[in-house]
Amino acid sequence: MREHPEQAAYFGDPRGADRWTDMSLQAIAARAAADRQALLRLKAIPRHRLSAADQLNYDTFEWLQQESVDRQRFGEHLQPVGHQSGPQTADQIAELLRFSTAPHYRRYLQRLSSLPLYLEQHVALMREGVKAGVVPPRVLMQRVPAQLAAQVVADPTLSPFYRPFKRFPAGMPADEREALARQAQELIRDRVVPSYAAFAKYFNEEYLPKTRETIAATARPDGPAYYRFLARSYTTTTLDVDAIHETGLSEVARIRAEMEKVRAETGFSGTLEAFFADLRTNPRFYKKTPAELFAAYEAVSKRVDPQMVKVFRKLPRLPYGVRPIPDHQAPDATTAYYQPGAQDGSRAGYYYVNLYRPEMRPTWEMVPLTLHEAVPGHHHQFALGLELPDAPTFRRTAYFVAYSEGWGLYAEQLGYDMGLYDDPYDRFGQLVYEMWRAVRLVVDTGMHAKGWSREQAIAYFRANAAKTEQDIVNEIDRYIGTPGQALAYKIGQLRISGLRRLAEQALGSGFDVRDFNDAVLSTGSVPLQVLEAHMGAWIAAQRSR
C-alpha cells in the first residue's frame, strides 16, 4: 500500500494520498528485489508448524509472491499504457478518494502538482520498451490519442481532474472553497494540461508508429513462455493452452444447445443466428436515453437484493450503489464493472454501468450483469472478504481472477435459485453471458497461441453470442490487451460448479445451498487449488455430522 498509492486508495487506505506510484526504473527494480526477498523470508518459515489458518495464509502469500517473482522476467513495466488503463486515465483516482475536509483537497492538489513527473516516468518506460521490443498492438493504441485529447482542455474547469471541485462539502466556508477551486484551476492550466500535451505529442508522433501490427502475446519477446505463464497465473491451475481451448469448444457446443431450447420457448421461429440478430436490433430490448437506462439498472438491483436470503445465511455489512461510468471513459469501457468499498467502511462498493449509446445496451442482459457485478457476485464476495476475521490485509484485499471472476459467473447462475429468471429473455441473457465466457476460452487461446486474427475472433464471437457489435469489438480488444485474463472466468466457474455437484452428491438431502455458498466465500479470494482443498474438508465435515 505504501509503494502503490493508487492501490491504497482503491481499498480506502489514506497513505500516499498526495502522490503517485514512483514509476522510475530504480523504484521498479527496488520493488522487484523486495518481492524476491519476501519470498526467501517466507520459505524460511517451517509451514508444518503453523496453525491451519496460518497455513492458509502461507499458501496464499506464497502463491502471490512466487507469481510476482516469476512475472519479473517478462518486463511488463516497459509497456505501461493500455487502451483501458494508463496515465491517460489517472483522473479515475478521484472516484476513490475522500473529499470531506480541506486537507483532503490539499493532498489531492499536491498529487496534481506531481503529475508531470509521473507522466515523464511513463515516457521513460515507453522509450525503454521500444528499445527492448516490448510494445503493445497498434490496433489498441489507436484508441489512446482520443483519450489523451480529453485531458488537454482549454478551460481547466472542464478537466476530468477538476470534478472534486464541483462538489464541496456543505459545511466548508465559501472563501476556502474559492481558494481551493482557484488553486486547482491554476494547477490544471499550468501543470496538468501542458504535461498531457507533451505526453500526447510523444505518444502520437513517436510511440504510436513504433507499436506492433501483430496482436498475439506470443509475438512479444519470449512470447510463448509469457502466454503459458499468463494462462497459469490467471486460472491458478496447471491447465495447458490446448486443454483450455478444447474446454471452450465443448462449452460453446453445450450452451448453444441450451440456447436453442430457450429460443423455441420464446416462440421465435427463425434460426438461432436470426434470433441473435433480433435481440441485437429489436427496439423493445433497448432504452432510448442514458437516464432511462440508468433507472432500469437501479430497478434490477432493487429486485435482486431481497432474494439474497434464499442463497446465503451471511450477508455483508457494507452496502453498494449504482453509478454511471464517466462519459470520457465510457466509449472504450466494458459494459459494467465493480469498484470495491473501503476497508474501514468509509466508502461503499459501487456497481458502474455503461450508459454510452443506450441503443447498444439490451435489457435482457441486465439481470445476469447485475448478479455478476453487484450481488450475489463481486460486491457480496469482496465485502465479505473485507470482514474476514483476523485475516491479514493481503488476504482481505486479495483478488485471484479465477476465484473472484469464477464466483461472479457462478453468481449469475444463482439467479435460478433466487427465482429471478422467470422471463425467458432474461434466461437467454444468462446463457448469452455464460456463452460469452466460454467463447473467451476459444478466442483468447486462438489469438494468442493458435494464430487467429482479430477479425476471425470477432466473427467467432458474433456467431455464437447475441452480444452487440460494440460489446464484441471492445471485448476482443480487451483480450488482446490483457492476454490470458479472460480465461479465468469460465475455468473458475467450472471448478466452483463442480464443487457444488460434489457437495450435492455427497450430502444428498442434507445439502443446503446457503451453507455451500457461505463456505466457498469463507476463505476470501484464494487460488483454486486452495479453494478445492478447503471445500473438500468442508464436505467431509458436513458428512460427519
C-alpha positions as CSV (number, residue, x, y, z in Angstrom):
1,M,0.0,0.0,0.0
2,R,2.9,2.3,0.8
3,E,4.6,1.7,-2.6
4,H,1.3,1.8,-4.7
5,P,-0.8,4.8,-3.5
6,E,-3.4,4.2,-6.2
7,Q,-3.9,0.7,-4.9
8,A,-4.1,2.0,-1.4
9,A,-6.8,4.5,-2.4
10,Y,-8.7,1.6,-4.1
11,F,-9.0,-0.1,-0.7
12,G,-9.6,3.1,1.3
13,D,-6.1,3.3,2.8
14,P,-5.2,7.1,3.1
15,R,-1.4,6.6,2.7
16,G,0.1,8.3,-0.3
17,A,-3.0,10.5,-1.0
18,D,-0.6,13.3,-2.0
19,R,1.5,11.3,-4.6
20,W,1.6,8.8,-7.4
21,T,3.4,5.5,-7.6
22,D,7.1,6.0,-8.3
23,M,7.4,4.6,-11.8
24,S,11.2,5.2,-12.2
25,L,13.3,2.3,-13.3
26,Q,15.1,2.4,-10.0
27,A,11.9,2.2,-7.9
28,I,10.6,-0.6,-10.0
29,A,13.9,-2.6,-9.6
30,A,13.7,-2.0,-5.8
31,R,10.2,-3.3,-5.6
32,A,11.2,-6.4,-7.6
33,A,14.1,-7.1,-5.3
34,A,11.8,-6.7,-2.3
35,D,9.4,-9.3,-3.7
36,R,12.3,-11.7,-4.2
37,Q,13.5,-11.2,-0.7
38,A,10.0,-11.6,0.8
39,L,9.7,-15.0,-1.0
40,L,13.0,-16.1,0.5
41,R,11.9,-15.0,4.0
42,L,8.6,-16.8,3.6
43,K,10.3,-20.1,2.6
44,A,12.5,-19.9,5.7
45,I,9.3,-20.4,7.8
46,P,8.5,-24.0,8.7
47,R,5.0,-24.3,7.3
48,H,4.2,-27.6,9.1
49,R,4.5,-25.8,12.5
50,L,1.8,-23.3,11.6
51,S,-1.9,-23.4,12.6
52,A,-4.4,-24.3,9.9
53,A,-5.4,-20.7,9.5
54,D,-1.8,-19.6,9.1
55,Q,-1.1,-22.4,6.7
56,L,-3.9,-20.9,4.5
57,N,-2.2,-17.5,4.9
58,Y,1.2,-19.1,4.0
59,D,-0.1,-20.9,0.9
60,T,-1.9,-17.8,-0.4
61,F,1.0,-15.5,0.2
62,E,3.5,-18.0,-1.3
63,W,1.4,-18.1,-4.5
64,L,1.2,-14.4,-4.7
65,Q,4.9,-13.8,-4.2
66,Q,6.0,-16.6,-6.5
67,E,3.7,-15.3,-9.2
68,S,5.1,-11.8,-8.7
69,V,8.7,-13.0,-9.0
70,D,8.1,-15.3,-12.0
71,R,6.4,-12.3,-13.8
72,Q,9.5,-10.2,-13.5
73,R,11.3,-11.8,-16.4
74,F,8.8,-10.6,-18.9
75,G,9.3,-6.8,-18.5
76,E,5.7,-5.8,-18.3
77,H,6.6,-2.5,-16.8
78,L,8.1,-1.5,-20.2
79,Q,4.5,-1.4,-21.6
80,P,2.8,0.9,-19.1
81,V,-0.1,2.2,-21.4
82,G,-3.1,0.1,-22.3
83,H,-6.2,1.2,-24.2
84,Q,-8.3,0.9,-21.0
85,S,-5.6,1.9,-18.4
86,G,-2.5,4.0,-18.0
87,P,-1.7,7.6,-17.1
88,Q,-4.4,8.9,-19.6
89,T,-7.0,7.5,-17.1
90,A,-5.2,8.9,-13.9
91,D,-8.2,11.1,-13.1
92,Q,-10.1,8.0,-12.1
93,I,-8.3,8.3,-8.7
94,A,-10.8,11.0,-7.7
95,E,-13.6,8.3,-7.7
96,L,-11.7,6.6,-4.9
97,L,-10.7,9.4,-2.6
98,R,-12.5,11.1,0.2
99,F,-13.3,14.8,-0.2
100,S,-14.9,15.7,3.1
101,T,-12.3,18.2,4.5
102,A,-10.0,20.9,3.2
103,P,-6.9,18.7,3.9
104,H,-8.4,16.0,1.6
105,Y,-8.5,18.6,-1.2
106,R,-5.0,19.9,-0.4
107,R,-3.5,16.4,-0.6
108,Y,-5.2,15.9,-4.0
109,L,-3.7,19.2,-5.2
110,Q,-0.3,18.0,-4.1
111,R,-0.9,14.9,-6.2
112,L,-1.8,17.0,-9.2
113,S,1.3,19.1,-8.8
114,S,3.5,16.0,-9.2
115,L,1.6,14.7,-12.3
116,P,4.2,16.0,-14.8
117,L,7.0,13.8,-13.2
118,Y,4.6,10.8,-13.2
119,L,4.0,11.3,-16.9
120,E,7.7,11.8,-17.7
121,Q,8.4,8.5,-15.9
122,H,5.9,6.7,-18.2
123,V,7.6,8.2,-21.2
124,A,10.9,6.9,-20.0
125,L,9.5,3.4,-19.6
126,M,7.9,3.5,-23.0
127,R,11.3,4.5,-24.6
128,E,12.9,1.5,-22.9
129,G,10.1,-0.7,-24.1
130,V,10.7,0.4,-27.7
131,K,14.4,-0.5,-27.4
132,A,13.5,-3.9,-25.9
133,G,10.8,-4.6,-28.5
134,V,8.1,-4.7,-25.7
135,V,5.4,-2.6,-27.3
136,P,1.5,-3.1,-27.5
137,P,-0.6,-3.8,-30.6
138,R,-1.3,-0.8,-32.7
139,V,-4.9,-1.6,-33.1
140,L,-5.4,-0.9,-29.4
141,M,-3.1,2.1,-29.1
142,Q,-5.1,3.8,-31.9
143,R,-7.8,4.4,-29.2
144,V,-5.4,6.3,-26.9
145,P,-5.0,9.6,-28.7
146,A,-8.6,10.5,-28.2
147,Q,-8.3,9.6,-24.5
148,L,-5.3,11.9,-24.2
149,A,-7.1,14.7,-26.1
150,A,-9.8,14.6,-23.4
151,Q,-7.2,15.7,-20.9
152,V,-5.9,18.6,-23.0
153,V,-8.6,21.2,-22.3
154,A,-8.6,25.0,-22.8
155,D,-10.9,25.5,-19.8
156,P,-9.5,23.9,-16.6
157,T,-13.0,23.5,-15.1
158,L,-13.7,21.1,-17.9
159,S,-10.8,18.8,-17.0
160,P,-11.7,15.4,-15.6
161,F,-9.3,16.2,-12.7
162,Y,-11.5,19.2,-11.7
163,R,-14.6,17.1,-10.8
164,P,-14.0,17.1,-7.0
165,F,-14.0,20.9,-7.0
166,K,-17.6,20.9,-8.4
167,R,-19.0,19.3,-5.2
168,F,-17.6,20.7,-1.9
169,P,-18.9,19.5,1.5
170,A,-21.8,21.5,2.7
171,G,-20.1,22.9,5.8
172,M,-16.9,24.2,4.1
173,P,-16.7,28.0,4.2
174,A,-17.1,29.8,0.8
175,D,-13.8,31.5,0.9
176,E,-12.0,28.2,1.4
177,R,-13.9,26.7,-1.4
178,E,-13.0,29.5,-3.7
179,A,-9.3,29.3,-2.8
180,L,-9.2,25.5,-3.4
181,A,-11.0,25.8,-6.7
182,R,-8.7,28.7,-7.8
183,Q,-5.6,26.7,-6.9
184,A,-7.0,23.6,-8.8
185,Q,-7.7,25.7,-11.9
186,E,-4.1,27.1,-11.8
187,L,-2.5,23.7,-11.4
188,I,-4.6,22.1,-14.2
189,R,-3.9,25.1,-16.5
190,D,-0.2,25.4,-15.8
191,R,1.0,21.9,-15.0
192,V,-1.6,19.1,-15.8
193,V,-2.7,20.2,-19.3
194,P,0.8,21.1,-20.5
195,S,2.2,17.8,-19.2
196,Y,-0.6,15.8,-21.0
197,A,0.0,17.9,-24.2
198,A,3.7,16.9,-24.1
199,F,2.8,13.2,-23.4
200,A,0.3,13.2,-26.3
201,K,3.0,14.7,-28.6
202,Y,5.4,11.9,-27.7
203,F,2.7,9.2,-27.9
204,N,1.2,10.3,-31.2
205,E,4.4,11.2,-33.1
206,E,7.0,8.8,-31.7
207,Y,5.4,5.9,-29.8
208,L,2.3,5.0,-31.8
209,P,4.3,4.5,-35.1
210,K,6.6,2.0,-33.3
211,T,3.8,-0.1,-31.8
212,R,3.4,-3.6,-33.4
213,E,0.9,-4.7,-36.0
214,T,0.6,-8.1,-34.5
215,I,-1.9,-8.9,-31.8
216,A,-0.7,-12.1,-30.2
217,A,1.2,-12.2,-26.8
218,T,3.4,-14.8,-28.5
219,A,4.7,-12.0,-30.8
220,R,6.4,-10.4,-27.9
221,P,10.0,-11.3,-26.8
222,D,9.8,-14.7,-25.1
223,G,6.1,-14.7,-26.1
224,P,5.1,-18.4,-26.0
225,A,6.5,-18.7,-22.4
226,Y,4.8,-15.4,-21.5
227,Y,1.4,-16.6,-22.6
228,R,1.8,-20.0,-20.9
229,F,2.7,-18.1,-17.7
230,L,-0.4,-15.9,-18.0
231,A,-2.7,-18.8,-18.6
232,R,-1.4,-20.5,-15.4
233,S,-1.3,-17.2,-13.4
234,Y,-4.9,-16.1,-14.2
235,T,-6.5,-19.6,-13.9
236,T,-4.4,-20.6,-10.9
237,T,-4.3,-24.1,-12.5
238,T,-1.7,-26.1,-14.5
239,L,-4.1,-26.5,-17.5
240,D,-2.2,-26.1,-20.7
241,V,-3.4,-23.9,-23.5
242,D,-4.7,-26.7,-25.8
243,A,-6.8,-28.1,-22.9
244,I,-8.3,-24.7,-22.3
245,H,-9.1,-24.2,-26.0
246,E,-10.8,-27.6,-26.1
247,T,-12.8,-26.9,-23.0
248,G,-14.0,-23.7,-24.6
249,L,-15.2,-25.5,-27.8
250,S,-17.0,-28.1,-25.7
251,E,-18.8,-25.5,-23.6
252,V,-19.8,-23.5,-26.6
253,A,-21.5,-26.5,-28.1
254,R,-23.3,-27.3,-24.8
255,I,-24.6,-23.8,-24.3
256,R,-25.7,-23.5,-27.9
257,A,-28.0,-26.5,-27.3
258,E,-29.5,-24.7,-24.3
259,M,-30.0,-21.6,-26.3
260,E,-32.0,-23.4,-28.9
261,K,-34.4,-24.6,-26.2
262,V,-35.0,-21.1,-24.9
263,R,-35.3,-19.7,-28.4
264,A,-38.1,-22.2,-29.1
265,E,-39.7,-21.3,-25.7
266,T,-40.0,-17.6,-26.8
267,G,-41.9,-18.7,-29.9
268,F,-39.3,-17.3,-32.3
269,S,-39.4,-19.5,-35.4
270,G,-36.2,-18.5,-37.1
271,T,-32.7,-19.8,-36.7
272,L,-30.5,-19.1,-33.6
273,E,-28.5,-16.6,-35.7
274,A,-31.7,-14.8,-36.7
275,F,-32.7,-14.8,-33.0
276,F,-29.3,-13.2,-32.2
277,A,-30.0,-10.5,-34.8
278,D,-33.4,-9.8,-33.4
279,L,-32.0,-9.5,-29.8
280,R,-29.3,-7.1,-31.1
281,T,-31.7,-4.9,-33.1
282,N,-35.3,-5.1,-31.8
283,P,-36.2,-1.7,-30.2
284,R,-38.2,-3.5,-27.5
285,F,-35.0,-4.5,-25.8
286,Y,-33.4,-1.1,-25.6
287,K,-33.9,2.2,-23.7
288,K,-33.9,5.5,-25.5
289,T,-31.8,7.7,-23.2
290,P,-29.0,7.2,-20.7
291,A,-31.3,8.3,-17.9
292,E,-33.8,5.6,-18.7
293,L,-31.1,3.0,-19.0
294,F,-29.7,4.0,-15.6
295,A,-33.1,3.8,-14.0
296,A,-33.5,0.3,-15.4
297,Y,-30.2,-0.8,-13.8
298,E,-31.2,0.6,-10.5
299,A,-34.6,-1.2,-10.7
300,V,-32.9,-4.6,-11.4
301,S,-30.6,-4.1,-8.4
302,K,-33.6,-3.4,-6.1
303,R,-35.3,-6.5,-7.4
304,V,-32.2,-8.7,-6.7
305,D,-31.4,-7.5,-3.2
306,P,-34.4,-9.1,-1.3
307,Q,-33.7,-12.5,-2.8
308,M,-30.3,-12.8,-1.3
309,V,-31.6,-14.6,1.8
310,K,-32.5,-17.6,-0.4
311,V,-28.9,-18.4,-1.2
312,F,-26.9,-17.1,1.8
313,R,-27.1,-17.1,5.5
314,K,-24.4,-14.5,5.9
315,L,-24.7,-11.0,4.3
316,P,-22.0,-8.3,4.5
317,R,-22.4,-5.1,6.4
318,L,-21.1,-2.9,3.6
319,P,-23.7,-1.5,1.1
320,Y,-23.3,-0.9,-2.6
321,G,-24.6,1.7,-5.0
322,V,-25.0,2.1,-8.8
323,R,-23.0,4.7,-10.7
324,P,-22.6,5.6,-14.4
325,I,-19.1,5.0,-15.9
326,P,-17.7,8.6,-16.6
327,D,-18.6,9.8,-20.1
328,H,-15.0,10.3,-21.2
329,Q,-14.1,6.7,-20.4
330,A,-17.4,5.0,-21.5
331,P,-16.7,4.5,-25.2
332,D,-13.7,2.3,-24.5
333,A,-15.0,0.7,-21.3
334,T,-16.7,-2.6,-20.8
335,T,-20.5,-2.9,-20.2
336,A,-20.0,-2.6,-16.4
337,Y,-17.5,-3.1,-13.6
338,Y,-17.4,-3.2,-9.8
339,Q,-15.3,-1.0,-7.5
340,P,-14.8,-2.4,-4.0
341,G,-15.6,-0.3,-0.9
342,A,-13.0,0.9,1.6
343,Q,-11.7,-1.4,4.2
344,D,-12.8,0.9,7.0
345,G,-16.4,1.1,5.7
346,S,-16.0,4.8,4.8
347,R,-16.8,4.2,1.1
348,A,-19.5,1.9,-0.2
349,G,-18.9,-0.5,-3.1
350,Y,-20.1,0.7,-6.5
351,Y,-21.5,-1.1,-9.5
352,Y,-20.5,1.1,-12.5
353,V,-22.7,0.8,-15.6
354,N,-22.0,2.0,-19.1
355,L,-24.6,4.4,-20.5
356,Y,-22.8,5.2,-23.7
357,R,-25.1,4.6,-26.7
358,P,-28.2,3.2,-25.0
359,E,-29.2,1.6,-28.3
360,M,-26.4,-0.8,-27.8
361,R,-27.3,-1.9,-24.2
362,P,-30.0,-4.5,-24.2
363,T,-32.3,-5.0,-21.3
364,W,-32.1,-8.8,-21.5
365,E,-28.5,-8.7,-20.2
366,M,-29.3,-6.6,-17.1
367,V,-30.2,-9.5,-14.7
368,P,-27.1,-11.6,-15.2
369,L,-24.9,-8.5,-15.4
370,T,-26.2,-7.2,-12.1
371,L,-25.9,-10.6,-10.4
372,H,-22.2,-10.8,-11.6
373,E,-21.0,-7.2,-10.7
374,A,-23.1,-6.4,-7.7
375,V,-24.9,-9.1,-5.6
376,P,-24.5,-12.0,-5.2
377,G,-21.4,-11.5,-7.3
378,H,-18.5,-9.1,-6.8
379,H,-19.9,-6.8,-4.2
380,H,-21.1,-9.7,-2.0
381,Q,-17.8,-11.5,-2.3
382,F,-15.5,-8.5,-1.9
383,A,-17.5,-7.1,1.0
384,L,-17.4,-10.4,2.9
385,G,-13.7,-10.6,2.2
386,L,-13.1,-7.3,3.9
387,E,-14.8,-8.8,7.0
388,L,-12.7,-12.0,7.2
389,P,-11.9,-12.3,11.0
390,D,-8.3,-11.9,12.0
391,A,-7.1,-12.1,8.4
392,P,-4.1,-10.1,7.3
393,T,-4.7,-7.3,4.8
394,F,-3.3,-9.2,1.8
395,R,-6.0,-11.8,2.4
396,R,-8.8,-9.4,2.8
397,T,-7.9,-7.5,-0.3
398,A,-6.7,-10.4,-2.4
399,Y,-8.0,-10.7,-6.0
400,F,-7.4,-14.0,-7.7
401,V,-9.1,-13.7,-11.0
402,A,-10.1,-17.4,-11.3
403,Y,-11.7,-17.4,-7.9
404,S,-13.3,-13.9,-7.9
405,E,-14.5,-13.9,-11.6
406,G,-15.4,-17.6,-11.4
407,W,-17.6,-16.6,-8.4
408,G,-19.1,-13.8,-10.5
409,L,-20.0,-16.2,-13.3
410,Y,-21.3,-18.7,-10.8
411,A,-23.3,-15.9,-9.2
412,E,-25.1,-15.3,-12.5
413,Q,-26.4,-18.8,-12.3
414,L,-27.6,-18.3,-8.7
415,G,-30.4,-16.3,-10.3
416,Y,-32.2,-19.6,-10.8
417,D,-32.0,-20.4,-7.1
418,M,-33.2,-16.8,-6.4
419,G,-36.2,-17.1,-8.7
420,L,-35.0,-14.2,-11.0
421,Y,-35.2,-15.9,-14.4
422,D,-38.9,-16.3,-14.8
423,D,-38.7,-14.3,-18.2
424,P,-37.3,-16.5,-21.0
425,Y,-35.4,-13.5,-22.4
426,D,-33.7,-13.0,-19.1
427,R,-32.8,-16.7,-19.1
428,F,-31.4,-16.3,-22.6
429,G,-29.4,-13.3,-21.3
430,Q,-27.9,-15.6,-18.7
431,L,-26.9,-18.1,-21.4
432,V,-25.5,-15.3,-23.6
433,Y,-23.3,-14.3,-20.6
434,E,-22.2,-17.9,-20.0
435,M,-21.5,-18.3,-23.7
436,W,-19.6,-15.0,-23.7
437,R,-17.2,-16.6,-21.1
438,A,-17.0,-19.9,-23.0
439,V,-16.2,-18.1,-26.2
440,R,-13.3,-16.3,-24.3
441,L,-11.6,-19.7,-23.8
442,V,-11.6,-20.2,-27.6
443,V,-10.8,-16.7,-28.9
444,D,-8.2,-15.8,-26.3
445,T,-6.2,-19.0,-26.9
446,G,-7.0,-18.7,-30.6
447,M,-5.5,-15.2,-30.9
448,H,-2.5,-15.7,-28.6
449,A,-1.5,-19.2,-29.3
450,K,-3.1,-20.5,-32.5
451,G,-2.6,-17.7,-35.0
452,W,-6.2,-16.3,-35.1
453,S,-6.6,-12.8,-36.5
454,R,-8.6,-10.1,-34.7
455,E,-11.3,-10.4,-37.4
456,Q,-11.5,-14.2,-37.0
457,A,-12.0,-13.8,-33.3
458,I,-14.7,-11.1,-33.7
459,A,-16.5,-13.4,-36.3
460,Y,-16.4,-16.4,-33.9
461,F,-17.8,-14.3,-31.1
462,R,-20.6,-12.8,-33.3
463,A,-21.6,-16.3,-34.5
464,N,-22.0,-17.7,-31.0
465,A,-23.3,-14.9,-28.8
466,A,-26.0,-12.2,-29.1
467,K,-23.8,-9.5,-27.6
468,T,-24.0,-6.3,-29.6
469,E,-21.3,-5.3,-32.1
470,Q,-20.0,-2.6,-29.8
471,D,-19.5,-5.0,-26.9
472,I,-18.0,-7.7,-29.1
473,V,-15.3,-5.4,-30.5
474,N,-14.5,-3.9,-27.1
475,E,-14.3,-7.4,-25.6
476,I,-12.0,-8.8,-28.3
477,D,-9.7,-5.8,-27.9
478,R,-9.7,-6.3,-24.2
479,Y,-8.5,-9.9,-24.7
480,I,-5.7,-8.6,-27.0
481,G,-4.7,-6.0,-24.4
482,T,-4.7,-8.4,-21.3
483,P,-3.8,-11.8,-22.7
484,G,-5.0,-14.8,-20.6
485,Q,-7.1,-12.8,-18.1
486,A,-10.4,-13.8,-19.8
487,L,-9.6,-17.5,-19.4
488,A,-10.1,-17.3,-15.7
489,Y,-13.8,-16.7,-15.6
490,K,-15.1,-19.9,-17.1
491,I,-12.4,-22.0,-15.6
492,G,-13.2,-20.7,-12.2
493,Q,-16.9,-21.1,-12.6
494,L,-16.5,-24.7,-13.8
495,R,-14.5,-25.5,-10.7
496,I,-16.9,-23.9,-8.3
497,S,-19.9,-25.5,-10.0
498,G,-18.1,-28.9,-9.9
499,L,-17.5,-28.5,-6.2
500,R,-21.3,-27.8,-5.8
501,R,-22.1,-31.0,-7.6
502,L,-19.7,-32.9,-5.4
503,A,-21.3,-31.5,-2.3
504,E,-24.9,-32.3,-3.6
505,Q,-23.9,-35.9,-4.3
506,A,-22.1,-36.3,-1.0
507,L,-24.7,-34.7,1.2
508,G,-27.9,-35.6,-0.6
509,S,-30.9,-34.3,1.3
510,G,-28.6,-32.6,3.8
511,F,-27.2,-30.2,1.2
512,D,-28.2,-26.6,1.7
513,V,-27.1,-24.1,-1.0
514,R,-26.8,-21.4,1.6
515,D,-24.2,-23.3,3.6
516,F,-22.3,-24.2,0.5
517,N,-22.2,-20.7,-0.8
518,D,-21.1,-19.3,2.6
519,A,-18.4,-21.9,2.8
520,V,-17.0,-21.0,-0.7
521,L,-16.8,-17.4,0.4
522,S,-15.4,-18.1,3.9
523,T,-11.8,-18.2,2.6
524,G,-11.8,-15.0,0.7
525,S,-10.2,-14.9,-2.7
526,V,-7.6,-17.7,-3.0
527,P,-6.1,-19.9,-5.7
528,L,-8.4,-22.6,-7.0
529,Q,-6.4,-25.5,-5.6
530,V,-6.6,-23.9,-2.1
531,L,-10.4,-23.5,-2.5
532,E,-10.7,-27.1,-3.6
533,A,-8.8,-28.4,-0.6
534,H,-10.9,-26.2,1.7
535,M,-14.2,-27.4,0.2
536,G,-13.1,-31.0,0.3
537,A,-12.5,-30.7,4.1
538,W,-15.9,-28.8,4.4
539,I,-17.8,-31.6,2.6
540,A,-16.1,-34.2,4.8
541,A,-17.0,-32.3,7.9
542,Q,-20.7,-31.9,6.8
543,R,-20.9,-35.6,6.1
544,S,-19.6,-36.5,9.6
545,R,-22.5,-34.6,11.1
